[in-house]
Amino acid sequence: MRRCFLLQYFRLKSFMLIALWITLAFNSYADGGMYPVNQLDSAKLKSAGLKISVKDIYNPNGVSLMQAIVSLGGCTGSFVSPDGLILTNHHCVFSAVAALSTTQNNILQNGFSAVDRESEIPLKGMSVKIMINYEDVSTKVLKDVEKISDPIKRKDLIEANIQMVLREEKNKNPDMMVELSEMMTGKSYIIIRYQFFKDVRLVYVPPKAIGEFGGETDNWMWPRHSGDFSFIRVYTAPNGSPSAYSGDNIPLKPSKYIQINTNGVKENDFIFILGYPGRTFRNRPSAFVNYSEKVQMPFIADYFEYRINEMLKLSAQNEEKKLKYESQIKALANTSKNYRGKLKSMAAIKLYQQKQAEELQIIKLLSQSPEKAREFELLLSKFDSLYAVYATVGKKNLWYSQFFNVSPNFEIARLLVSYYKASTDPQVNKSDLEKIYGITRAKINELIDNQNLETDSLFVRRLLEMAIQEPNLFSWVHQYFGQENTAVKLTMFIKNAYHSYFSNKVLILGLLDKPASIRKSKNLFIQLVFSMIDDMARTSEDFRLLNSTIDALLPQYVELKMLATGNEFIPDANSTFRMTYGYIRGYYPQDAVYCFPFTTLDGVIEKMALGGEYEFYQPLVTAIDNTRVVSNAEKQSDSFTVNFLYNADTTGGNSGSPVLNAYGELVGLNFDRTFEATINDFAWNESYSRSIGVDIRYIIFVLDKVSHADYVLRNIKN
């Protein structure tokens, strides 16, 4: 069943929604927001539709829903049983499950359902954080900072103060994980205390045909019919303390878990979401938006798409390579498509121009205080000048970070060259050099064991081609490759360099013991790094200075905006615990098109007929057909909700967040946003910001009728 319809009647309305963006940005500001839980407005939430107390969500002196929400290293999860069972997304465990999979036992493809505790599978590398409490430490972090005007020294002092606070905290609470988060650049800081658990086990993951139904075709899109969910369990030592994996460990007993409600939701129902949203940039100036749109996102999207295409070619006819590259492809595709969505939406609504118009409106609102208005104008002028330089320095910094990130060989060479530089620097004393030696040796050991020449050479070649095309940016290009026949020289370089790659661990580590030999080395990786190392260092310093200068100006920028509008300050998302709320609601993605907020089982069958990434999966088809027979016999609706839309304010990191009804009961699982809502990181708006959740009833349906996962179902009902 199609859930988006062409509606000529709404043509004018669609245009008006976009044209009124500025008005909505000011008037509906408070409707969007990823609220720190200490900023929850009880009266406002009650008026919006919340039926429980704010203290039921966050209670610093007692148990609340906060204790039922966990951080999963870039995702969110929630306890749904008294025995440590966590519900999260399929894509949140994708990499860990891929690591378990082989061509003989492809769990990623076929799914997995434990039948008892003993059959649950340890997930190597997965961890769970449960927040205990947090505390404002701004005074400690900003001690003596106001006395310093130099942006670099100011930034250095803040960093030093942060490290001091963290050391003090670790000494006081050695059994906890502590993190210090910046809530407002140069203004507000909190320390967060967590319990950290490393024994995490897989309980259930659906077959890929359900968990990733639609694949990258449907990623960031609506309508959607995905069963993007999984179940994991946290284990502790017998005394309840965090522990590494052990056969003696027992399931965690959470202080709070969430009740499931299978009554379903309807349009305009109030919902709220708790979780750990990753990163937003709403408190940044228009100049930052322009840089992101013109430089940062196009660079990353283009390069990631190149890498994806190369890995798809390499793995097209090879199942082992397909398993090997699948997690990388998925992660890169998620980012590149997200950026394409942002770029499309930014252009469509002219976000940069809208942000500029918003800033002009701020000046008008401040006009009753001419000094403040002039202060804001000067700030904007400074930001424009800084980001004009940032466009060049930022692009170079992106290039260098990608270059050494994708190539273990060049990263090994960089570490060796950096060690040589340190060994010849008279300001580096013997003790510091010994520390650098130890760190460098450990990193090289790890990198040697994780080389992949097949992709390394391809990814490096593409970046070097980009650098050769911009010799004005990368001065070492002409020095190393000359000005003529550069394509031929690059081909020879790649061929010769990867013929003598870093494979002999003893030989490589031996270079560290004789630093002078690093400078004399004929290794092509080392030689090229020596050519670029000084430019890279200058770029890094320039980038640091720019960021430090911008960071020092941001508090003033935000304060003047708040003064002008009278709005409360909502910190940008930064992976700290947040609450957002909204309503089940459809939307108009483009002229004359309306999307309903629900998809159904019928749509799953319709999409399967299309083939491709809409994989036909017979057990699911059979279960749907059987449900239709039963429903018809009972004269009930034969197609319940699979996925639904809502206008809550989410971003990356909210993957796996529970979607809760007005009573704090779990009705769905957040897993994505619509293509238009990828722009949420810069601006939330009622007209286009929609997130997507799996209906809990579809999760139960798959567990019960498709996978016959009785063990999991019994756990949920406990």
C-alpha positions in Angstrom: 0.0 0.0 0.0 1.4 3.4 -1.0 1.7 5.7 2.0 2.6 8.9 0.1 0.0 10.5 -2.3 0.1 13.2 -4.9 -2.3 15.9 -3.8 -2.7 18.9 -6.1 -5.0 20.5 -3.5 -2.0 20.9 -1.2 0.3 22.5 -3.8 -0.1 26.0 -2.3 0.3 24.7 1.2 3.6 23.0 0.4 5.0 26.2 -1.1 3.8 28.2 1.9 5.4 25.9 4.4 8.8 26.5 2.9 8.3 30.2 2.3 7.4 30.7 6.0 10.6 28.9 7.3 11.9 32.0 9.1 8.6 32.6 10.8 8.4 29.0 11.9 12.0 29.0 13.0 11.2 31.7 15.6 7.7 30.7 16.5 8.1 26.9 16.8 11.6 26.9 18.3 10.4 25.5 21.6 8.5 22.6 19.9 11.8 21.2 18.7 14.7 20.5 21.0 16.8 17.7 22.5 16.4 18.8 26.1 18.9 18.0 28.9 16.7 16.3 31.5 17.4 19.0 34.1 15.7 21.5 31.7 12.4 19.7 31.5 9.4 22.0 31.9 6.7 20.1 33.8 3.8 22.4 32.9 4.8 22.6 29.2 5.1 18.8 28.9 1.8 18.2 30.7 0.1 20.7 28.3 1.7 18.9 25.4 0.2 15.6 26.5 2.6 13.9 29.0 0.6 11.9 31.6 3.4 11.0 34.0 5.5 13.3 36.2 8.8 14.8 35.0 10.3 13.0 38.0 9.3 9.7 36.4 11.6 10.6 33.6 14.5 12.0 35.6 14.8 11.9 39.3 18.3 12.8 40.7 17.3 11.4 44.1 15.5 8.3 43.0 14.7 5.7 40.3 13.3 7.0 37.0 13.2 6.1 33.3 16.7 7.4 33.0 18.0 4.3 34.6 16.3 2.2 31.9 18.2 3.9 29.1 21.7 2.8 28.1 24.4 4.2 25.8 25.7 1.7 23.3 28.7 3.4 21.7 27.0 5.7 19.2 23.5 4.2 19.7 20.9 4.0 22.5 19.1 1.0 24.0 16.6 0.3 26.7 16.0 -2.4 29.3 12.8 -4.3 28.7 13.1 -7.0 31.3 14.3 -7.3 34.9 17.1 -9.5 33.7 19.2 -7.1 31.7 17.6 -7.6 28.3 18.1 -4.6 26.0 16.1 -3.6 23.0 18.1 -1.7 20.3 18.4 -1.5 16.6 19.6 -4.1 14.2 22.0 -1.6 12.7 23.5 -0.9 16.1 24.7 -4.5 16.4 25.4 -4.9 12.7 29.2 -4.7 13.0 29.5 -7.0 16.0 27.2 -9.5 14.4 29.2 -9.3 11.1 32.3 -10.1 13.1 30.6 -13.3 14.3 29.5 -14.4 10.9 31.3 -16.7 8.5 30.3 -18.1 5.1 29.5 -21.4 6.9 27.5 -19.7 9.7 26.2 -16.4 8.4 24.4 -15.0 11.4 24.2 -11.6 9.7 22.2 -13.0 6.8 20.2 -15.7 8.6 19.6 -14.1 12.0 20.0 -15.7 15.4 17.6 -16.5 18.3 19.0 -17.8 21.6 16.9 -20.6 23.2 18.4 -20.2 26.7 21.1 -18.2 28.6 23.8 -20.7 27.6 23.2 -20.1 23.9 23.5 -16.3 24.1 26.6 -15.3 22.2 29.3 -12.9 23.6 29.6 -9.7 21.4 33.2 -8.8 21.2 33.8 -5.1 21.4 30.3 -4.1 22.5 29.9 -2.3 25.7 27.0 -0.7 27.6 27.0 2.5 29.7 24.4 3.3 32.3 24.3 6.9 33.6 24.4 7.2 37.3 24.3 11.0 37.7 26.0 14.2 36.5 27.3 17.5 38.0 28.0 20.9 36.7 31.8 21.6 36.8 31.9 24.8 34.7 33.5 26.8 37.5 36.4 24.3 37.7 36.9 24.0 34.0 36.8 27.8 33.4 39.0 28.7 36.3 41.3 31.6 35.4 40.2 31.4 31.7 38.7 34.9 31.7 42.2 36.3 32.3 43.5 35.0 29.0 42.9 36.6 25.6 45.0 34.5 23.4 42.7 31.8 21.9 45.2 29.0 21.8 46.4 29.6 25.4 42.7 29.9 26.5 41.9 26.6 24.8 45.0 24.9 26.4 44.0 26.1 29.9 40.5 24.8 29.4 41.9 21.4 28.3 44.3 21.3 31.3 41.5 22.1 33.7 39.3 19.4 32.1 42.1 16.8 32.6 42.5 18.0 36.2 38.8 17.6 36.9 38.8 14.1 35.3 41.8 13.0 37.4 40.2 14.2 40.6 37.0 12.4 39.7 38.7 9.2 38.9 40.5 9.3 42.2 37.1 9.8 44.0 35.2 7.2 41.9 37.7 4.7 40.6 35.0 2.1 39.8 33.1 4.4 37.5 33.6 5.6 34.0 33.6 9.4 34.0 33.2 11.7 31.0 33.3 15.5 30.8 31.0 17.1 28.3 30.9 20.6 26.9 27.3 21.8 26.9 28.1 25.3 25.6 31.5 26.0 24.1 33.6 28.0 26.5 30.7 28.4 28.9 29.1 25.3 30.4 30.6 21.9 31.3 29.3 18.8 33.1 30.9 15.7 34.4 28.9 12.5 33.9 29.3 9.3 35.9 28.5 5.9 34.3 28.6 2.2 35.1 30.4 0.6 32.3 29.7 -3.1 31.3 31.8 -5.1 28.9 30.0 -8.5 29.0 27.3 -8.0 26.4 25.7 -11.0 24.6 23.5 -11.4 21.6 20.1 -12.8 22.4 18.2 -12.1 19.1 18.9 -10.5 15.7 16.4 -10.9 12.9 17.4 -12.2 9.4 18.9 -9.5 7.3 15.8 -9.7 5.0 13.8 -8.2 8.0 16.4 -6.2 9.9 17.7 -4.4 6.9 14.7 -4.7 4.6 15.1 -2.2 1.8 18.9 -1.8 2.5 20.5 1.4 1.3 17.6 2.0 -1.2 15.3 2.7 1.8 17.9 4.2 4.1 16.8 7.7 5.2 13.6 7.3 3.2 9.8 7.0 3.7 7.7 4.9 3.3 9.6 2.3 5.2 8.9 -1.3 6.2 12.0 -2.2 8.3 12.3 -4.6 11.2 15.4 -2.7 12.5 15.6 -4.2 16.0 17.6 -6.7 18.0 18.0 -7.9 21.6 21.2 -8.1 23.7 21.8 -8.8 27.3 24.2 -7.3 29.9 26.0 -9.6 32.3 27.8 -8.7 35.6 30.0 -10.5 38.1 28.0 -12.5 40.7 28.1 -9.6 43.1 26.5 -7.3 40.5 29.6 -5.3 39.6 30.9 -4.7 36.0 33.1 -7.6 34.7 34.7 -8.8 31.6 33.2 -11.9 30.0 33.1 -14.9 32.3 31.0 -18.1 32.4 30.2 -17.3 36.0 28.6 -13.9 35.2 24.9 -13.3 35.8 22.4 -11.1 34.0 22.3 -7.5 35.2 19.4 -6.6 37.4 18.5 -3.0 36.3 17.0 -0.6 38.8 14.4 0.2 36.1 13.1 -1.4 32.9 10.4 -0.2 30.5 7.0 -1.7 30.2 5.8 -2.6 26.7 2.4 -1.4 25.4 0.9 -3.3 22.4 -2.3 -1.3 21.9 -0.7 0.6 19.1 -0.6 4.3 18.3 -2.8 6.6 16.2 -2.2 9.9 14.3 -1.5 12.9 16.6 -0.8 10.7 19.7 1.8 12.3 22.0 5.1 10.4 22.2 8.5 11.1 23.7 12.0 9.8 23.2 14.9 9.3 25.6 18.5 8.7 24.4 22.0 9.8 23.6 21.8 12.0 20.5 25.2 12.5 18.9 25.9 15.9 17.4 23.9 19.0 16.2 25.1 22.4 15.1 22.2 24.7 15.7 24.0 27.2 17.9 26.6 27.9 15.2 26.6 31.0 12.9 25.5 31.1 9.3 29.2 31.1 8.2 29.5 27.6 9.6 26.5 26.4 7.7 28.0 27.8 4.5 31.3 25.9 5.2 29.5 22.7 5.9 27.4 23.0 2.7 30.2 24.1 0.4 33.2 22.3 1.7 32.9 19.6 4.4 29.9 17.6 3.4 30.6 17.5 -0.4 34.2 16.4 0.2 33.1 13.5 2.6 30.1 12.4 0.5 32.1 12.2 -2.7 35.0 10.3 -1.1 32.9 7.9 0.9 30.8 7.1 -2.3 34.1 6.4 -4.1 35.2 4.0 -1.3 31.8 2.3 -1.3 31.8 1.7 -5.0 35.3 0.2 -4.9 34.4 -2.2 -2.1 31.2 -3.2 -3.9 33.3 -4.1 -7.0 35.8 -6.1 -4.9 33.1 -8.1 -3.1 30.6 -8.5 -6.0 31.5 -12.2 -6.7 33.2 -13.1 -3.4 31.1 -14.0 -0.3 34.1 -13.7 2.1 34.9 -10.2 0.9 31.2 -9.3 1.1 31.2 -10.2 4.8 34.5 -8.5 5.3 33.4 -5.2 3.7 29.7 -5.1 4.6 30.0 -3.2 7.9 32.3 -0.6 6.3 30.1 -0.1 3.4 27.0 0.2 5.6 28.7 2.8 7.8 30.1 4.8 4.9 26.7 4.7 3.0 24.8 5.8 6.1 27.0 9.0 6.3 27.2 9.7 2.6 23.4 9.4 2.1 22.8 11.5 5.2 25.1 14.2 3.8 23.3 14.0 0.4 20.0 14.5 2.2 21.4 17.5 4.1 22.8 19.0 1.0 19.5 18.6 -0.9 17.5 20.1 1.9 19.9 22.9 2.5 19.7 23.9 -1.1 15.9 23.5 -1.3 15.2 25.8 1.6 18.3 27.9 1.2 19.3 27.3 4.7 22.4 29.5 4.6 20.4 32.4 3.4 17.7 31.6 6.0 20.4 31.6 8.8 21.7 34.9 7.5 18.1 36.3 7.6 17.7 35.0 11.1 20.9 36.9 12.1 19.7 40.1 10.5 16.5 39.6 12.5 18.6 39.3 15.7 20.2 42.7 14.9 16.8 44.3 14.5 15.6 42.8 17.8 18.7 44.2 19.5 18.2 47.6 18.0 16.8 49.0 21.2 20.2 48.5 22.6 22.5 49.9 19.9 25.7 48.7 21.6 24.4 45.1 21.7 23.3 45.3 18.0 26.7 46.6 17.0 28.4 43.9 19.1 26.4 41.2 17.2 27.3 42.8 13.8 31.0 42.7 14.7 30.7 39.1 15.7 29.1 38.2 12.4 31.9 40.0 10.5 34.5 38.1 12.5 32.9 34.8 11.8 32.7 35.6 8.1 36.5 36.4 8.0 37.4 33.3 10.0 35.3 30.9 8.0 36.7 32.4 4.7 40.1 31.1 5.9 38.5 27.9 7.3 37.3 26.9 3.8 40.9 26.3 2.7 42.4 25.1 6.0 39.4 22.9 6.7 39.6 21.2 3.3 43.2 20.4 3.8 42.6 19.1 7.3 39.8 16.9 5.9 42.2 15.5 3.3 45.0 14.7 5.7 42.7 13.1 8.2 41.2 10.9 5.5 44.6 10.1 4.1 46.1 8.7 7.3 42.8 7.2 8.4 42.3 4.9 5.3 45.9 3.8 5.0 47.6 1.8 7.7 50.8 2.0 5.6 50.9 5.7 5.5 49.8 6.0 9.2 52.8 3.7 10.1 55.0 6.0 8.0 53.6 9.1 9.7 54.3 7.6 13.2 57.9 6.8 12.2 58.5 10.2 10.8 56.9 11.9 13.8 59.1 9.8 16.1 62.2 10.9 14.1 61.2 14.5 14.4 60.7 14.1 18.2 64.1 12.4 18.5 65.9 15.3 16.8 63.9 18.0 18.7 66.1 19.5 21.5 63.0 20.5 23.4 61.9 16.9 23.8 63.6 15.4 26.9 64.6 11.8 27.3 61.6 10.9 29.5 59.1 12.3 27.0 60.8 10.6 24.1 60.6 7.2 25.9 56.8 7.8 26.3 56.5 8.6 22.7 58.5 5.5 21.8 56.2 3.3 23.8 53.0 4.8 22.3 54.4 4.7 18.7 55.6 1.1 19.1 52.1 -0.1 20.3 50.3 1.7 17.6 52.6 0.3 14.8 52.1 -3.2 16.2 48.3 -2.8 15.9 48.4 -1.2 12.4 50.6 -3.9 11.0 48.1 -6.5 12.0 45.2 -4.6 10.4 46.5 -3.9 6.9 44.5 -4.4 3.7 46.5 -3.7 0.7 43.6 -4.2 -1.7 41.7 -1.2 -0.4 44.7 0.8 1.0 46.1 1.3 -2.5 42.8 2.2 -4.1 41.8 4.7 -1.4 45.2 6.3 -1.3 45.4 6.7 -5.0 42.1 8.6 -5.1 43.2 11.0 -2.4 46.6 11.6 -4.2 44.7 12.3 -7.4 42.7 14.9 -5.6 45.8 16.5 -4.2 47.6 16.6 -7.6 44.6 18.5 -9.0 45.1 21.2 -6.3 48.8 22.0 -6.2 48.1 25.4 -4.8 46.6 23.8 -1.7 49.2 21.0 -1.4 52.6 22.6 -2.0 54.5 19.2 -1.8 52.7 17.8 -4.8 55.1 19.5 -7.3 58.1 18.8 -5.1 57.3 15.0 -5.1 55.5 14.3 -8.4 56.7 17.2 -10.5 54.5 19.2 -12.8 54.3 17.0 -15.9 53.1 13.4 -16.4 51.8 13.3 -12.9 49.2 10.6 -13.7 52.0 8.2 -14.9 54.2 9.1 -12.0 51.4 8.4 -9.5 50.7 5.0 -11.1 54.4 4.1 -10.8 54.4 5.3 -7.2 51.4 3.2 -6.2 52.9 0.1 -7.9 56.3 0.5 -6.4 55.1 1.6 -2.9 52.7 -1.3 -2.5 55.3 -3.8 -3.8 57.4 -2.9 -0.7 54.7 -2.3 1.8 55.2 -2.6 5.6 55.0 -6.3 6.3 58.1 -7.1 8.3 57.3 -6.2 11.9 60.8 -6.7 13.1 62.3 -4.5 10.4 59.7 -1.7 11.0 60.1 -1.7 14.8 63.8 -1.8 14.3 63.6 1.7 12.7 62.4 3.0 16.0 65.6 1.9 17.7 67.7 3.7 15.2 65.8 7.0 14.4 68.4 8.3 12.0 67.7 5.3 9.8 64.1 6.6 9.3 65.4 9.7 7.6 67.6 7.7 5.3 65.0 5.1 4.5 64.2 4.4 0.8 60.7 3.2 1.7 58.3 5.2 -0.5 55.7 5.6 2.2 58.2 7.2 4.5 59.7 9.4 1.7 56.3 10.8 0.7 55.4 11.5 4.4 58.6 13.4 4.8 57.6 15.6 1.8 54.2 16.4 3.3 54.8 16.4 7.1 55.7 20.1 7.5 52.6 21.2 5.5 50.5 18.8 7.5 51.8 20.3 10.8 51.2 23.8 9.6 47.6 22.9 8.6 47.0 21.3 12.0 48.2 24.4 13.8 46.2 26.7 11.6 43.1 24.5 12.1 43.6 24.5 15.8 44.0 28.3 15.9 40.9 28.9 13.9 38.8 26.5 16.0 40.1 28.1 19.2 39.3 31.6 18.0 35.8 30.6 16.9 35.2 28.7 20.2 36.1 31.9 22.1 33.4 33.9 20.2 30.6 31.4 20.4 29.3 32.1 24.0 28.9 35.8 23.1 27.0 34.8 19.9 24.6 32.5 21.7 24.0 34.9 24.6 23.1 37.8 22.2 20.7 35.5 20.3 19.0 34.5 23.6 18.8 38.1 24.7 17.2 39.1 21.4 14.6 36.3 21.1 13.9 35.5 24.8 14.2 31.8 24.0 15.7 29.4 26.5 19.1 27.9 25.6 19.0 24.3 24.5 22.6 22.9 24.2 23.5 21.2 20.9 23.4 17.4 21.1 26.7 16.0 22.3 26.0 12.4 23.1 24.7 13.3 26.6 21.3 12.1 27.9 18.4 14.0 26.3 14.6 14.0 26.0 12.5 15.1 23.0 8.8 14.9 22.4 6.3 15.2 19.6 3.3 13.6 17.9 2.6 10.8 15.5 2.3 12.8 12.3 2.6 12.7 8.5 4.1 15.4 6.3 4.5 17.0 2.9 8.0 16.1 1.6 7.5 18.0 -1.7 5.0 19.9 -3.8 1.6 18.2 -3.9 2.8 15.0 -2.1 1.5 13.9 1.3 2.9 11.0 3.3 0.8 9.2 5.9 2.4 8.4 9.2 1.9 4.6 9.0 3.1 1.7 6.8 1.6 -1.8 7.0 2.2 -5.5 6.4 0.6 -5.1 3.0 3.5 -2.7 2.0 6.1 -5.4 3.0 4.6 -7.8 0.4 4.3 -5.1 -2.2 8.0 -4.1 -1.9 9.2 -7.7 -2.0 7.7 -7.9 -5.5 10.2 -5.2 -6.6 13.2 -7.4 -5.8 16.7 -6.0 -5.3 17.2 -4.9 -1.7 13.6 -5.7 -0.9 14.6 -9.3 -0.3 11.9 -12.0 -0.6 11.8 -13.9 2.7 9.3 -16.8 2.7 8.9 -17.2 6.5 7.8 -13.6 6.7 5.4 -13.9 3.7 3.9 -17.1 5.3 3.5 -15.3 8.6 1.8 -12.3 7.0 -0.5 -14.6 5.0 -1.5 -16.6 8.1 -2.2 -13.3 9.9 -4.5 -12.3 7.1 -6.4 -15.6 7.3 -6.9 -15.2 11.1 -7.9 -11.6 10.9 -10.4 -12.2 8.1 -12.0 -15.0 10.2 -12.2 -12.7 13.2 -13.4 -9.8 10.9 -10.6 -7.6 12.0 -8.2 -5.4 10.0 -5.7 -7.6 8.3 -2.7 -5.3 8.2 -1.3 -3.6 11.3 1.4 -1.0 11.5 5.1 -1.9 10.6 6.7 1.6 10.9 5.4 5.0 11.8 6.4 8.7 11.7 6.6 11.4 14.4 7.9 14.9 14.6 10.2 14.4 17.7 13.6 16.0 17.4 16.2 13.3 16.8 19.6 12.8 15.3 22.4 10.2 15.1 22.8 8.5 18.5 19.0 8.2 18.9 19.2 5.0 16.9 17.7 2.4 19.3 15.9 5.0 21.5 12.6 3.8 22.8 9.5 5.6 21.5 7.3 6.0 24.6 3.7 7.0 24.9 2.3 9.6 27.3 2.5 7.1 30.1 6.1 6.2 29.6 5.3 2.8 27.9 7.3 1.5 24.9 5.3 1.6 21.7 8.1 1.7 19.2 11.8 1.8 18.5 13.4 4.8 16.8 15.8 3.9 14.0 15.9 6.6 11.3 14.8 9.9 9.9 13.3 10.9 6.6 15.5 12.2 3.8 14.3 15.8 4.4 14.9 15.4 8.2 18.6 14.8 7.7 18.9 18.6 8.0 17.8 18.2 11.7 21.4 18.6 12.7 21.2 22.2 11.6 17.6 23.1 12.0 14.4 21.3 13.3 11.1 22.3 11.7 7.5 21.0 12.0 7.1 21.0 8.2 9.8 18.5 7.4 11.4 17.0 10.5 10.2 13.5 10.8 11.7 10.4 12.5 10.9 6.8 11.9 10.2 4.0 14.4 9.4 0.3 14.3 6.0 -0.4 15.8 6.5 -2.7 18.9 3.6 -4.8 17.5 5.7 -5.6 14.4 8.6 -6.5 16.6 6.4 -8.9 18.6 4.9 -10.2 15.3 8.4 -11.1 13.9 9.5 -12.7 17.2 6.3 -14.7 17.5 5.1 -15.6 14.0 8.4 -15.5 12.0 11.2 -16.5 14.3 9.2 -18.4 16.9 11.5 -16.8 19.5 9.7 -18.1 22.6 12.7 -17.6 24.8 12.9 -13.9 24.0 9.1 -13.4 24.3 9.1 -15.0 27.7 11.9 -12.6 28.8 9.9 -9.6 27.6 6.8 -10.6 29.4 8.7 -11.2 32.7 
